Amino acid sequence: MRVLVVGGGGREHALCWAIARSPLLTALWCAPGNPGIAEIATCAPVAVTDIAGLVAFARAEAVDLVVAGPEAPLTLGLADACAAAGLRCFGPSAAAARLEGSKTFCKEVADAAFVPTAGWARFTDPDAARAHLRARGAPIVVKADGLAAGKGVVVAASVAEAEAAVAEIMEARVHGEAGASVVIEEFLPGEEVSFFALCDGTTALPMAAAQDHKRVGEGDTGPNTGGMGAYSPPPAFTPGVEAEVMDRIIRPTLAEMARRGTPFRGVLFAGLMLTPEGPKLIEFNVRFGDPECQALMLRLRSDPLAALLAACDGTLAGHALDWDPRPSLVVVMAAEGYPGAPRKGTAIRGLEAAAAVPGAQVFHAGTARGPDGALLADGGRVLAVGALGTALPSARATAYAAVDRVDWPGGFCRQDIGWRALSAEAAPRGGPAGSAG
């Protein structure tokens, strides 16, 4: 099969890396890709938001399957445009992608499907939002209603902090039009988990769970990011919890989307809080997480291409996935200044030495080649270094051994990925850590 992956980050590198192993594959492209992806696929200089350009490229190259990585092309209608052109696309229609594109829509679907989730209210007027905050008190959660690159969420410990979030999102518009309205939610105590299920419109196939590390600082401190690391599987996400999530959250949502005439096809990413009352939905995303995808692809032993095709063709019923029982752990290396204004253009060396660590895998996320061919930082999250291990401590040790071989003075990483699972003193902490990666 001839496959085009859309995107250029660490998630897309992981998807290309996994798809490249498929015996069904005959040709692989990635648009726009990155220097790491270029080692395993042909990169095409087409932007992820250029829907017409992506469809034209896929038609010109007789692509059999388009795989959407990030959410932006899906909310812009990539799957719809592919369908109109007679192309298969792994990912939901624009109407179904509203599950991520609008937090209000997500909450409305959850309520209609009787999915357990946090109490919520939507506001278009900042004064009304502030009045609601004063009436409800803190802790409380403030979210930009639209897409904000995983950064439009504030878990406020005080009313003053929540009011400042409303001012930034709705008045300063730090996230642009995504902040034209806000959703204010109750604070949920518990352990946060990312769970993924493949969907073909009627059938949902559970994949696996991971735990992301959203805050930039050690011990989950500092501002939210797109994700500083992840591991899979989380010990708290037992088979019993998975069964409950499928029965109470995933399948009811799939049924409600079909009832509305917007069946969901693709990967449904549920950001969950494991509360004392059971798992509750924080929000849905309509694509693989980043860096959770890297952690999942390290563990996936099945042919990913066959599974993606089954989701597109409505044949997931009876399909099964094979997962490596060993845990995986991924450390994100980011550029100085992230999650604010990252410093771009700094030189990165030592990736060959890092990849030579037995069991380690390096995924490129935000890299570019300079005029002289040198590898440069070209984004906020720049590399994702992962590994499998016989147990989480060994996976962590391998990943950090590889990180230590990367020669990049302009970058940094958290040194405590996996700390909650590894610490005997880890107690459940509360509140959503932010829009899923």
HELIX and SHEET records of a PDB file:
HELIX    1   1 GLY A   10  ILE A   19  1                                  10    
HELIX    2   2 ILE A   37  GLU A   39  5                                   3    
HELIX    3   3 ILE A   51  ALA A   60  1                                  10    
HELIX    4   4 ALA A   72  THR A   75  1                                   4    
HELIX    5   5 LEU A   78  ALA A   84  1                                   7    
HELIX    6   6 ARG A   98  GLY A  101  1                                   4    
HELIX    7   7 LYS A  103  ALA A  112  1                                  10    
HELIX    8   8 PRO A  126  ARG A  136  1                                  11    
HELIX    9   9 VAL A  159  VAL A  166  1                                   8    
HELIX   10  10 ALA A  167  GLU A  171  3                                   5    
HELIX   11  11 GLY A  176  GLY A  179  5                                   4    
HELIX   12  12 PRO A  239  VAL A  245  1                                   7    
HELIX   13  13 MET A  246  ILE A  250  3                                   5    
HELIX   14  14 ARG A  251  ARG A  259  1                                   9    
HELIX   15  15 GLU A  292  ARG A  299  1                                   8    
HELIX   16  16 PRO A  304  ASP A  313  1                                  10    
HELIX   17  17 LEU A  351  ALA A  355  1                                   5    
HELIX   18  18 LEU A  392  VAL A  403  1                                  12    
HELIX   19  19 TRP A  419  LEU A  422  1                                   4    
SHEET    1   A 5 THR A  42  CYS A  43  0                                        
SHEET    2   A 5 ALA A  27  PRO A  32  1                                        
SHEET    3   A 5 ARG A   2  GLY A   7  1                                        
SHEET    4   A 5 LEU A  65  ALA A  68  1                                        
SHEET    5   A 5 ARG A  88  PHE A  90  1                                        
SHEET    1   B 4 TRP A 120  PHE A 123  0                                        
SHEET    2   B 4 VAL A 182  GLU A 186 -1                                        
SHEET    3   B 4 ILE A 140  ALA A 144 -1                                        
SHEET    4   B 4 VAL A 153  ALA A 156 -1                                        
SHEET    1   C 8 GLY A 278  ASN A 285  0                                        
SHEET    2   C 8 ARG A 265  THR A 275 -1                                        
SHEET    3   C 8 GLU A 191  ASP A 200 -1                                        
SHEET    4   C 8 ALA A 204  ASP A 212 -1                                        
SHEET    5   C 8 GLY A 229  SER A 232 -1                                        
SHEET    6   C 8 SER A 328  ALA A 335 -1                                        
SHEET    7   C 8 ARG A 381  LEU A 388 -1                                        
SHEET    8   C 8 ALA A 360  HIS A 364 -1                                        
SHEET    1   D 7 GLY A 278  ASN A 285  0                                        
SHEET    2   D 7 ARG A 265  THR A 275 -1                                        
SHEET    3   D 7 GLU A 191  ASP A 200 -1                                        
SHEET    4   D 7 ALA A 204  ASP A 212 -1                                        
SHEET    5   D 7 GLY A 229  SER A 232 -1                                        
SHEET    6   D 7 SER A 328  ALA A 335 -1                                        
SHEET    7   D 7 GLY A 411  PHE A 412 -1                                        
SHEET    1   E 2 ARG A 215  GLY A 217  0                                        
SHEET    2   E 2 THR A 221  ASN A 224 -1                                        
SHEET    1   F 2 THR A 367  ARG A 369  0                                        
SHEET    2   F 2 LEU A 375  ALA A 377 -1                                        
END                                                                             
